[in-house]
Structures are given as C-alpha cells and as structure tokens.
Amino acid sequence: MWKKFKSWYNGLQHLKPVVDFPDQTVTLNGQNFVYRRAVEADVEGLLAVERACYAGTTPWDRFAFLAELRKFDKSLYVVLELDHQIQAFIGCWFTQDESHITNLAVLPKWQNLGMGHFLMASMIQIAQDLPSWCVTLEVRVSNEPAKHLYHRLGFSDQGIKRAYYSANHEDALDMCLPLRQHQPVPKTVSSLS
C-alpha cells in the first residue's frame, strides 16, 4: 500500500498546473483583494462561504473540495481574500475543448457589487486564452440573480437537467458561452450592475 501511495504522490510532483495563476491584488469597489489560486488549506474558508450563501448548508463537502483542489492539472479554483478571509471563490474544469464552471460563491455582503461578474469574466478570459471553444455551467433554475449574471455575460440556455441537485432534487439549467469576442478583464472594477 505504501508503495502505491508513494508512486501516486511522486507522480503528482511532475504534473503541471493547467493554468499558471500568480497571486495578485485586484481593486473591486475601492477595496483591495488578494486574488489567488485556492489551496487545500483553504477548504474551511470555502465551506464557510458556502454556509453563508446556502443558509448554513454546504452543497459541496470537504472531500469534494479537496478532490477538486488536488486536480490542479485539470482544474483551477481561485479566491478573493480580504484580511486573510475568503470572501468569494470560483472553480473551473478544463478539457481540451471546453471549460466548465463548477462552483461560484460570493459572501452575501459582497453580492450585487460586481464580485461575481469579475470572477466569471476572469475565468472566461482564462478559458479563452487556453483556448477553449466554450464555457459551460449549470445553475439552479430558481437562482434568478445568477441566471441574470450569466445571461449578461453572454451565456445562453441549453436545456434542463431534471433533479440535478441531490439535496433537494431541484432542476438545473444548462448554460453555454461560445468564446468569440470577450475582452480582457480589467484589474480595477467599480460596481457592475
């Protein structure tokens, strides 16, 4: 067993991240945030953001986040951090042709101030630079603010996945954005309504 683990672990050291993502500072609504790649030590912070967004529940558990963060050769999770506390995050899987947004969450106190828009626009730019043919995602059919944001970014509705969310069997709306004319993401963003 130890040999198997050691072989697997040594193999990880040779994997390259799907995207290089250096730590940076971004200004959103006059506030400076650290914008960086999420690491395994961030799992508690990611869960805390989910709890705040989903009335004390966590759609993704600790093991799901750990699994995603360990797939750094296929996915990218980034956080916006203020005073060493995660305020928002986004995750994306990358395949040869498609980039798939897996998760986006913004603490309620920062919602409707452009933070979700910034994270999505930034991930769209990364996907375009790879280059991916499209960006896809699923969203709860009841999540009107998120659907509004995605439509503003150019996503179109693709269909319904029935009972997609296991906790309450809510349907998901499939959405897709073909990558054509997106502009680079600015490093300074004021409120985007």
DRENVEXTI-453934 format. One record per residue (C-alpha): residue number from 1; residue in one letter; chain; x, y, z. Coordinates in nm, 3 decimals. Layout:
<atoms>
atom num=NUM&residu=a&chaine=A&u=X&v=Y&w=Z;
...
</atoms>
This chain:
<atoms>
atom num=1&residu=m&chaine=A&u=0.000&v=0.000&w=0.000;
atom num=2&residu=w&chaine=A&u=0.280&v=0.241&w=0.091;
atom num=3&residu=k&chaine=A&u=0.449&v=0.177&w=-0.245;
atom num=4&residu=k&chaine=A&u=0.125&v=0.260&w=-0.429;
atom num=5&residu=f&chaine=A&u=0.079&v=0.583&w=-0.234;
atom num=6&residu=k&chaine=A&u=0.442&v=0.685&w=-0.281;
atom num=7&residu=s&chaine=A&u=0.422&v=0.618&w=-0.654;
atom num=8&residu=w&chaine=A&u=0.098&v=0.820&w=-0.683;
atom num=9&residu=y&chaine=A&u=0.239&v=1.109&w=-0.475;
atom num=10&residu=n&chaine=A&u=0.564&v=1.122&w=-0.671;
atom num=11&residu=g&chaine=A&u=0.361&v=1.129&w=-0.991;
atom num=12&residu=l&chaine=A&u=0.179&v=1.441&w=-0.868;
atom num=13&residu=q&chaine=A&u=0.507&v=1.627&w=-0.838;
atom num=14&residu=h&chaine=A&u=0.553&v=1.600&w=-1.215;
atom num=15&residu=l&chaine=A&u=0.207&v=1.735&w=-1.300;
atom num=16&residu=k&chaine=A&u=0.191&v=2.093&w=-1.413;
atom num=17&residu=p&chaine=A&u=-0.098&v=2.322&w=-1.325;
atom num=18&residu=v&chaine=A&u=-0.349&v=2.356&w=-1.608;
atom num=19&residu=v&chaine=A&u=-0.305&v=2.734&w=-1.574;
atom num=20&residu=d&chaine=A&u=-0.030&v=2.937&w=-1.412;
atom num=21&residu=f&chaine=A&u=-0.202&v=3.174&w=-1.173;
atom num=22&residu=p&chaine=A&u=0.026&v=3.406&w=-0.975;
atom num=23&residu=d&chaine=A&u=-0.106&v=3.584&w=-0.666;
atom num=24&residu=q&chaine=A&u=-0.225&v=3.935&w=-0.748;
atom num=25&residu=t&chaine=A&u=-0.409&v=4.227&w=-0.597;
atom num=26&residu=v&chaine=A&u=-0.731&v=4.349&w=-0.755;
atom num=27&residu=t&chaine=A&u=-0.939&v=4.651&w=-0.664;
atom num=28&residu=l&chaine=A&u=-1.314&v=4.599&w=-0.657;
atom num=29&residu=n&chaine=A&u=-1.539&v=4.884&w=-0.542;
atom num=30&residu=g&chaine=A&u=-1.242&v=5.067&w=-0.394;
atom num=31&residu=q&chaine=A&u=-1.134&v=4.768&w=-0.183;
atom num=32&residu=n&chaine=A&u=-0.808&v=4.577&w=-0.245;
atom num=33&residu=f&chaine=A&u=-0.845&v=4.199&w=-0.251;
atom num=34&residu=v&chaine=A&u=-0.583&v=3.929&w=-0.283;
atom num=35&residu=y&chaine=A&u=-0.674&v=3.721&w=-0.588;
atom num=36&residu=r&chaine=A&u=-0.501&v=3.386&w=-0.581;
atom num=37&residu=r&chaine=A&u=-0.518&v=3.015&w=-0.651;
atom num=38&residu=a&chaine=A&u=-0.703&v=2.819&w=-0.381;
atom num=39&residu=v&chaine=A&u=-0.503&v=2.553&w=-0.196;
atom num=40&residu=e&chaine=A&u=-0.600&v=2.266&w=0.033;
atom num=41&residu=a&chaine=A&u=-0.560&v=2.484&w=0.343;
atom num=42&residu=d&chaine=A&u=-0.848&v=2.699&w=0.208;
atom num=43&residu=v&chaine=A&u=-1.113&v=2.427&w=0.237;
atom num=44&residu=e&chaine=A&u=-1.254&v=2.561&w=0.566;
atom num=45&residu=g&chaine=A&u=-1.281&v=2.909&w=0.413;
atom num=46&residu=l&chaine=A&u=-1.455&v=2.772&w=0.103;
atom num=47&residu=l&chaine=A&u=-1.702&v=2.584&w=0.322;
atom num=48&residu=a&chaine=A&u=-1.764&v=2.899&w=0.530;
atom num=49&residu=v&chaine=A&u=-1.853&v=3.096&w=0.216;
atom num=50&residu=e&chaine=A&u=-2.090&v=2.818&w=0.109;
atom num=51&residu=r&chaine=A&u=-2.257&v=2.812&w=0.453;
atom num=52&residu=a&chaine=A&u=-2.314&v=3.186&w=0.433;
atom num=53&residu=c&chaine=A&u=-2.461&v=3.158&w=0.083;
atom num=54&residu=y&chaine=A&u=-2.674&v=2.847&w=0.136;
atom num=55&residu=a&chaine=A&u=-2.842&v=2.905&w=0.473;
atom num=56&residu=g&chaine=A&u=-2.593&v=2.702&w=0.674;
atom num=57&residu=t&chaine=A&u=-2.560&v=2.412&w=0.429;
atom num=58&residu=t&chaine=A&u=-2.269&v=2.320&w=0.207;
atom num=59&residu=p&chaine=A&u=-2.361&v=2.184&w=-0.136;
atom num=60&residu=w&chaine=A&u=-2.001&v=2.070&w=-0.170;
atom num=61&residu=d&chaine=A&u=-1.842&v=1.895&w=0.126;
atom num=62&residu=r&chaine=A&u=-1.481&v=1.894&w=0.245;
atom num=63&residu=f&chaine=A&u=-1.393&v=1.585&w=0.041;
atom num=64&residu=a&chaine=A&u=-1.536&v=1.729&w=-0.281;
atom num=65&residu=f&chaine=A&u=-1.329&v=2.046&w=-0.243;
atom num=66&residu=l&chaine=A&u=-1.014&v=1.852&w=-0.155;
atom num=67&residu=a&chaine=A&u=-1.059&v=1.630&w=-0.460;
atom num=68&residu=e&chaine=A&u=-1.104&v=1.935&w=-0.684;
atom num=69&residu=l&chaine=A&u=-0.803&v=2.120&w=-0.544;
atom num=70&residu=r&chaine=A&u=-0.585&v=1.814&w=-0.598;
atom num=71&residu=k&chaine=A&u=-0.674&v=1.804&w=-0.968;
atom num=72&residu=f&chaine=A&u=-0.466&v=2.116&w=-1.034;
atom num=73&residu=d&chaine=A&u=-0.363&v=1.974&w=-1.373;
atom num=74&residu=k&chaine=A&u=-0.729&v=1.979&w=-1.484;
atom num=75&residu=s&chaine=A&u=-0.895&v=2.249&w=-1.274;
atom num=76&residu=l&chaine=A&u=-0.843&v=2.592&w=-1.129;
atom num=77&residu=y&chaine=A&u=-1.002&v=2.730&w=-0.814;
atom num=78&residu=v&chaine=A&u=-0.933&v=3.091&w=-0.722;
atom num=79&residu=v&chaine=A&u=-1.035&v=3.302&w=-0.425;
atom num=80&residu=l&chaine=A&u=-1.080&v=3.668&w=-0.346;
atom num=81&residu=e&chaine=A&u=-0.943&v=3.728&w=0.001;
atom num=82&residu=l&chaine=A&u=-0.965&v=4.026&w=0.235;
atom num=83&residu=d&chaine=A&u=-0.775&v=4.034&w=0.565;
atom num=84&residu=h&chaine=A&u=-0.684&v=3.664&w=0.519;
atom num=85&residu=q&chaine=A&u=-1.054&v=3.567&w=0.492;
atom num=86&residu=i&chaine=A&u=-1.203&v=3.423&w=0.173;
atom num=87&residu=q&chaine=A&u=-1.484&v=3.646&w=0.050;
atom num=88&residu=a&chaine=A&u=-1.561&v=3.470&w=-0.279;
atom num=89&residu=f&chaine=A&u=-1.437&v=3.187&w=-0.500;
atom num=90&residu=i&chaine=A&u=-1.481&v=3.027&w=-0.838;
atom num=91&residu=g&chaine=A&u=-1.378&v=2.689&w=-0.977;
atom num=92&residu=c&chaine=A&u=-1.344&v=2.561&w=-1.331;
atom num=93&residu=w&chaine=A&u=-1.255&v=2.232&w=-1.502;
atom num=94&residu=f&chaine=A&u=-1.065&v=2.244&w=-1.828;
atom num=95&residu=t&chaine=A&u=-1.077&v=1.982&w=-2.102;
atom num=96&residu=q&chaine=A&u=-0.929&v=2.000&w=-2.448;
atom num=97&residu=d&chaine=A&u=-1.229&v=2.186&w=-2.592;
atom num=98&residu=e&chaine=A&u=-1.441&v=2.307&w=-2.302;
atom num=99&residu=s&chaine=A&u=-1.411&v=2.498&w=-1.978;
atom num=100&residu=h&chaine=A&u=-1.678&v=2.413&w=-1.721;
atom num=101&residu=i&chaine=A&u=-1.755&v=2.640&w=-1.425;
atom num=102&residu=t&chaine=A&u=-1.808&v=2.406&w=-1.131;
atom num=103&residu=n&chaine=A&u=-1.870&v=2.646&w=-0.848;
atom num=104&residu=l&chaine=A&u=-1.911&v=3.018&w=-0.781;
atom num=105&residu=a&chaine=A&u=-1.993&v=3.168&w=-0.442;
atom num=106&residu=v&chaine=A&u=-1.976&v=3.522&w=-0.303;
atom num=107&residu=l&chaine=A&u=-2.042&v=3.613&w=0.060;
atom num=108&residu=p&chaine=A&u=-2.383&v=3.784&w=0.085;
atom num=109&residu=k&chaine=A&u=-2.230&v=4.117&w=0.198;
atom num=110&residu=w&chaine=A&u=-2.044&v=4.139&w=-0.136;
atom num=111&residu=q&chaine=A&u=-2.324&v=4.019&w=-0.364;
atom num=112&residu=n&chaine=A&u=-2.459&v=4.257&w=-0.629;
atom num=113&residu=l&chaine=A&u=-2.139&v=4.464&w=-0.620;
atom num=114&residu=g&chaine=A&u=-1.963&v=4.314&w=-0.922;
atom num=115&residu=m&chaine=A&u=-1.755&v=4.047&w=-0.749;
atom num=116&residu=g&chaine=A&u=-1.933&v=3.752&w=-0.915;
atom num=117&residu=h&chaine=A&u=-1.913&v=3.932&w=-1.250;
atom num=118&residu=f&chaine=A&u=-1.539&v=3.988&w=-1.201;
atom num=119&residu=l&chaine=A&u=-1.476&v=3.621&w=-1.114;
atom num=120&residu=m&chaine=A&u=-1.679&v=3.495&w=-1.410;
atom num=121&residu=a&chaine=A&u=-1.522&v=3.741&w=-1.656;
atom num=122&residu=s&chaine=A&u=-1.176&v=3.647&w=-1.530;
atom num=123&residu=m&chaine=A&u=-1.241&v=3.273&w=-1.573;
atom num=124&residu=i&chaine=A&u=-1.389&v=3.334&w=-1.919;
atom num=125&residu=q&chaine=A&u=-1.068&v=3.517&w=-2.014;
atom num=126&residu=i&chaine=A&u=-0.856&v=3.227&w=-1.887;
atom num=127&residu=a&chaine=A&u=-1.069&v=2.983&w=-2.086;
atom num=128&residu=q&chaine=A&u=-1.036&v=3.196&w=-2.397;
atom num=129&residu=d&chaine=A&u=-0.658&v=3.217&w=-2.356;
atom num=130&residu=l&chaine=A&u=-0.618&v=2.837&w=-2.333;
atom num=131&residu=p&chaine=A&u=-0.808&v=2.837&w=-2.585;
atom num=132&residu=s&chaine=A&u=-1.138&v=2.665&w=-2.512;
atom num=133&residu=w&chaine=A&u=-1.424&v=2.651&w=-2.759;
atom num=134&residu=c&chaine=A&u=-1.684&v=2.730&w=-2.494;
atom num=135&residu=v&chaine=A&u=-1.757&v=2.780&w=-2.126;
atom num=136&residu=t&chaine=A&u=-2.041&v=2.578&w=-1.974;
atom num=137&residu=l&chaine=A&u=-2.212&v=2.564&w=-1.636;
atom num=138&residu=e&chaine=A&u=-2.523&v=2.450&w=-1.453;
atom num=139&residu=v&chaine=A&u=-2.731&v=2.679&w=-1.234;
atom num=140&residu=r&chaine=A&u=-3.033&v=2.613&w=-1.014;
atom num=141&residu=v&chaine=A&u=-3.349&v=2.701&w=-1.205;
atom num=142&residu=s&chaine=A&u=-3.459&v=2.906&w=-0.901;
atom num=143&residu=n&chaine=A&u=-3.139&v=3.115&w=-0.887;
atom num=144&residu=e&chaine=A&u=-3.259&v=3.422&w=-1.075;
atom num=145&residu=p&chaine=A&u=-2.968&v=3.653&w=-0.978;
atom num=146&residu=a&chaine=A&u=-2.711&v=3.401&w=-1.105;
atom num=147&residu=k&chaine=A&u=-2.904&v=3.337&w=-1.427;
atom num=148&residu=h&chaine=A&u=-2.926&v=3.713&w=-1.482;
atom num=149&residu=l&chaine=A&u=-2.547&v=3.746&w=-1.438;
atom num=150&residu=y&chaine=A&u=-2.475&v=3.458&w=-1.677;
atom num=151&residu=h&chaine=A&u=-2.712&v=3.598&w=-1.940;
atom num=152&residu=r&chaine=A&u=-2.543&v=3.940&w=-1.910;
atom num=153&residu=l&chaine=A&u=-2.209&v=3.769&w=-1.976;
atom num=154&residu=g&chaine=A&u=-2.348&v=3.613&w=-2.294;
atom num=155&residu=f&chaine=A&u=-2.442&v=3.262&w=-2.179;
atom num=156&residu=s&chaine=A&u=-2.744&v=3.102&w=-2.346;
atom num=157&residu=d&chaine=A&u=-2.983&v=2.843&w=-2.208;
atom num=158&residu=q&chaine=A&u=-2.916&v=2.491&w=-2.335;
atom num=159&residu=g&chaine=A&u=-3.166&v=2.270&w=-2.155;
atom num=160&residu=i&chaine=A&u=-3.282&v=2.142&w=-1.819;
atom num=161&residu=k&chaine=A&u=-3.123&v=1.866&w=-1.612;
atom num=162&residu=r&chaine=A&u=-3.408&v=1.722&w=-1.405;
atom num=163&residu=a&chaine=A&u=-3.348&v=1.670&w=-1.030;
atom num=164&residu=y&chaine=A&u=-2.981&v=1.759&w=-1.076;
atom num=165&residu=y&chaine=A&u=-2.915&v=1.880&w=-0.721;
atom num=166&residu=s&chaine=A&u=-2.912&v=1.586&w=-0.483;
atom num=167&residu=a&chaine=A&u=-3.000&v=1.775&w=-0.163;
atom num=168&residu=n&chaine=A&u=-3.344&v=1.892&w=-0.281;
atom num=169&residu=h&chaine=A&u=-3.375&v=1.741&w=-0.631;
atom num=170&residu=e&chaine=A&u=-3.400&v=2.085&w=-0.788;
atom num=171&residu=d&chaine=A&u=-3.359&v=2.108&w=-1.163;
atom num=172&residu=a&chaine=A&u=-3.051&v=2.269&w=-1.317;
atom num=173&residu=l&chaine=A&u=-3.038&v=2.491&w=-1.621;
atom num=174&residu=d&chaine=A&u=-2.750&v=2.406&w=-1.856;
atom num=175&residu=m&chaine=A&u=-2.586&v=2.717&w=-1.998;
atom num=176&residu=c&chaine=A&u=-2.316&v=2.772&w=-2.259;
atom num=177&residu=l&chaine=A&u=-2.099&v=3.059&w=-2.377;
atom num=178&residu=p&chaine=A&u=-1.921&v=3.019&w=-2.712;
atom num=179&residu=l&chaine=A&u=-1.588&v=3.201&w=-2.689;
atom num=180&residu=r&chaine=A&u=-1.560&v=3.470&w=-2.955;
atom num=181&residu=q&chaine=A&u=-1.540&v=3.837&w=-2.861;
atom num=182&residu=h&chaine=A&u=-1.462&v=3.868&w=-2.490;
atom num=183&residu=q&chaine=A&u=-1.234&v=4.148&w=-2.384;
atom num=184&residu=p&chaine=A&u=-0.954&v=4.114&w=-2.125;
atom num=185&residu=v&chaine=A&u=-1.064&v=4.154&w=-1.763;
atom num=186&residu=p&chaine=A&u=-0.969&v=4.488&w=-1.606;
atom num=187&residu=k&chaine=A&u=-0.764&v=4.481&w=-1.284;
atom num=188&residu=t&chaine=A&u=-0.979&v=4.755&w=-1.132;
atom num=189&residu=v&chaine=A&u=-1.356&v=4.718&w=-1.126;
atom num=190&residu=s&chaine=A&u=-1.618&v=4.950&w=-0.984;
atom num=191&residu=s&chaine=A&u=-1.971&v=4.836&w=-0.908;
atom num=192&residu=l&chaine=A&u=-2.107&v=4.645&w=-1.206;
atom num=193&residu=s&chaine=A&u=-2.486&v=4.648&w=-1.210;
</atoms>
